[in-house]
Amino acid sequence: MPKASVTRQIAREKQKLIDFVLDIEKYPEFIPFCIDSKVYEKEDKEDEIAIIADLTIGKKPFVDTYKSDVRYDKKNDSIYVTNIGGPLKHLENNWKFIQKENYTEVRFDVDFEIKNKFLNLIMTKSFQFGLNKIADAFQKKAESL
């Protein structure tokens, strides 16, 4: 299974970055290979925000949609995502936001496996490169907020 982590230091307030990550419907505007997104449910509870959403990702002819369960833990300033449908056999990603003096440290860890073994092999080989492109796009957009 491909696993990777990135850490970025972004000169923005922590809560603004958390809200930005939770605004899933805007991902196609700036995330490479994200073609579409749809939020089905969003529930704001006392300790967490729970979201069920689809992301359509890929590059023709390899385009697929996967459904995710997104949980924002308000006490720990973290977002935990798991797959609940689609081409992924397994997905876990974690966002952690740590406010520093003049910036927020954003840590993103991802671990996933695609059901199709051939595509999984391709993704394993190019995953860190793709993740860095996504992190770069995220940081560039976040800094423009």
Phi, psi and omega per residue, in radians:
M1 nan 2.313 3.056
P2 -1.156 2.329 3.062
K3 -2.329 2.466 3.112
A4 -2.805 2.843 3.104
S5 -2.451 2.564 2.976
V6 -2.384 2.591 3.054
T7 -2.245 2.320 3.117
R8 -2.285 2.575 3.057
Q9 -1.909 2.004 -3.018
I10 -2.094 2.229 -3.079
A11 -1.356 1.119 3.095
R12 -2.538 2.730 3.106
E13 -1.143 2.473 -3.096
K14 -0.911 -0.879 -3.067
Q15 -1.118 -0.605 3.111
K16 -1.113 -0.675 3.122
L17 -1.237 -0.666 3.095
I18 -1.096 -0.825 3.111
D19 -1.044 -0.658 3.119
F20 -1.094 -0.791 3.129
V21 -1.141 -0.653 -3.118
L22 -1.324 -0.163 3.116
D23 -1.508 1.142 -2.984
I24 -1.051 -0.584 -3.084
E25 -1.157 -0.242 3.108
K26 -1.625 -0.086 -3.098
Y27 -0.930 -0.726 -3.125
P28 -1.070 -0.324 3.137
E29 -1.231 -0.396 -3.033
F30 -2.524 -0.243 -3.103
I31 -1.527 2.138 3.084
P32 -1.008 2.444 3.077
F33 1.242 0.050 3.057
C34 -1.637 1.968 -3.039
I35 -1.609 -0.645 -3.088
D36 -2.711 2.800 3.056
S37 -2.623 2.642 3.137
K38 -2.617 2.268 3.063
V39 -1.720 2.189 3.138
Y40 -1.643 -0.705 -3.104
E41 -2.452 2.516 3.014
K42 -2.551 2.071 -3.106
E43 -2.171 2.102 -3.139
D44 -1.715 1.845 -3.130
K45 -1.769 3.131 -3.107
E46 -1.078 -0.814 -3.061
D47 -1.795 -0.197 -3.094
E48 -2.671 2.822 2.932
I49 -1.982 2.244 3.141
A50 -1.992 2.260 -3.095
I51 -2.285 2.396 2.961
I52 -1.973 2.177 -3.048
A53 -2.573 2.724 3.018
D54 -1.872 2.507 2.922
L55 -2.174 2.334 3.022
T56 -1.836 2.089 -3.062
I57 -2.247 2.818 3.039
G58 2.313 -2.999 3.086
K59 -2.553 2.228 -3.049
K60 -0.894 2.378 0.169
P61 -1.592 0.109 -3.080
F62 -1.756 1.492 3.127
V63 -2.154 2.326 3.133
D64 -2.605 2.774 3.132
T65 -2.055 2.332 3.057
Y66 -2.239 2.568 -3.119
K67 -1.746 2.404 -3.093
S68 -2.242 2.647 2.991
D69 -1.859 2.013 -3.071
V70 -1.944 2.217 -3.123
R71 -2.206 2.085 3.054
Y72 -1.741 2.042 3.103
D73 -1.560 1.847 -3.056
K74 -1.127 -0.579 -3.110
K75 -1.271 -0.603 -3.060
N76 -1.825 0.059 -3.131
D77 0.872 0.860 3.139
S78 -2.364 2.677 3.102
I79 -2.162 2.271 -3.116
Y80 -2.106 2.244 -3.079
V81 -2.168 2.334 3.020
T82 -2.301 2.681 3.089
N83 -1.469 2.568 3.072
I84 -2.288 0.202 3.092
G85 3.026 2.731 3.086
G86 1.921 -2.760 -2.999
P87 -1.374 -0.075 -3.089
L88 -1.580 2.303 3.036
K89 -1.349 -0.572 -3.068
H90 -2.703 2.397 3.008
L91 -2.607 2.267 2.950
E92 -2.445 2.206 2.948
N93 -2.405 2.601 -3.068
N94 -2.262 2.327 3.005
W95 -1.953 2.364 3.054
K96 -2.283 2.330 -3.072
F97 -2.088 2.145 -3.117
I98 -2.198 2.017 -3.130
Q99 -1.296 2.205 3.022
K100 -1.908 -3.007 -3.059
E101 -1.089 -0.925 -3.060
N102 -2.038 0.164 -3.085
Y103 -2.814 3.010 3.029
T104 -2.027 2.287 3.032
E105 -1.500 2.163 3.137
V106 -1.977 2.104 3.089
R107 -1.920 2.306 3.141
F108 -2.265 2.098 3.090
D109 -2.023 2.403 3.115
V110 -2.390 2.498 3.117
D111 -2.508 2.089 -3.122
F112 -2.616 2.869 3.051
E113 -2.528 2.291 3.109
I114 -1.556 2.469 -3.133
K115 -1.049 -0.705 3.141
N116 -1.301 1.999 -3.047
K117 -1.096 -0.636 3.126
F118 -1.122 -0.855 3.119
L119 -1.127 -0.616 3.105
N120 -1.082 -0.713 3.115
L121 -1.105 -0.769 3.120
I122 -1.078 -0.806 -3.129
M123 -1.113 -0.642 3.129
T124 -1.049 -0.681 -3.092
K125 -1.244 -0.573 -3.027
S126 -2.014 0.184 -2.972
F127 -1.149 -0.828 -3.105
Q128 -1.063 -0.689 3.090
F129 -1.055 -0.837 -3.140
G130 -1.108 -0.719 3.131
L131 -1.108 -0.712 3.104
N132 -1.119 -0.660 3.080
K133 -1.099 -0.738 3.130
I134 -1.151 -0.766 3.127
A135 -1.101 -0.687 3.087
D136 -1.082 -0.767 3.139
A137 -1.137 -0.732 3.108
F138 -1.059 -0.830 -3.106
Q139 -1.125 -0.755 -3.133
K140 -1.063 -0.806 3.134
K141 -1.160 -0.743 -3.124
A142 -1.085 -0.664 3.139
E143 -1.239 -0.313 3.123
S144 -1.595 -0.040 -3.115
L145 -1.165 nan nan
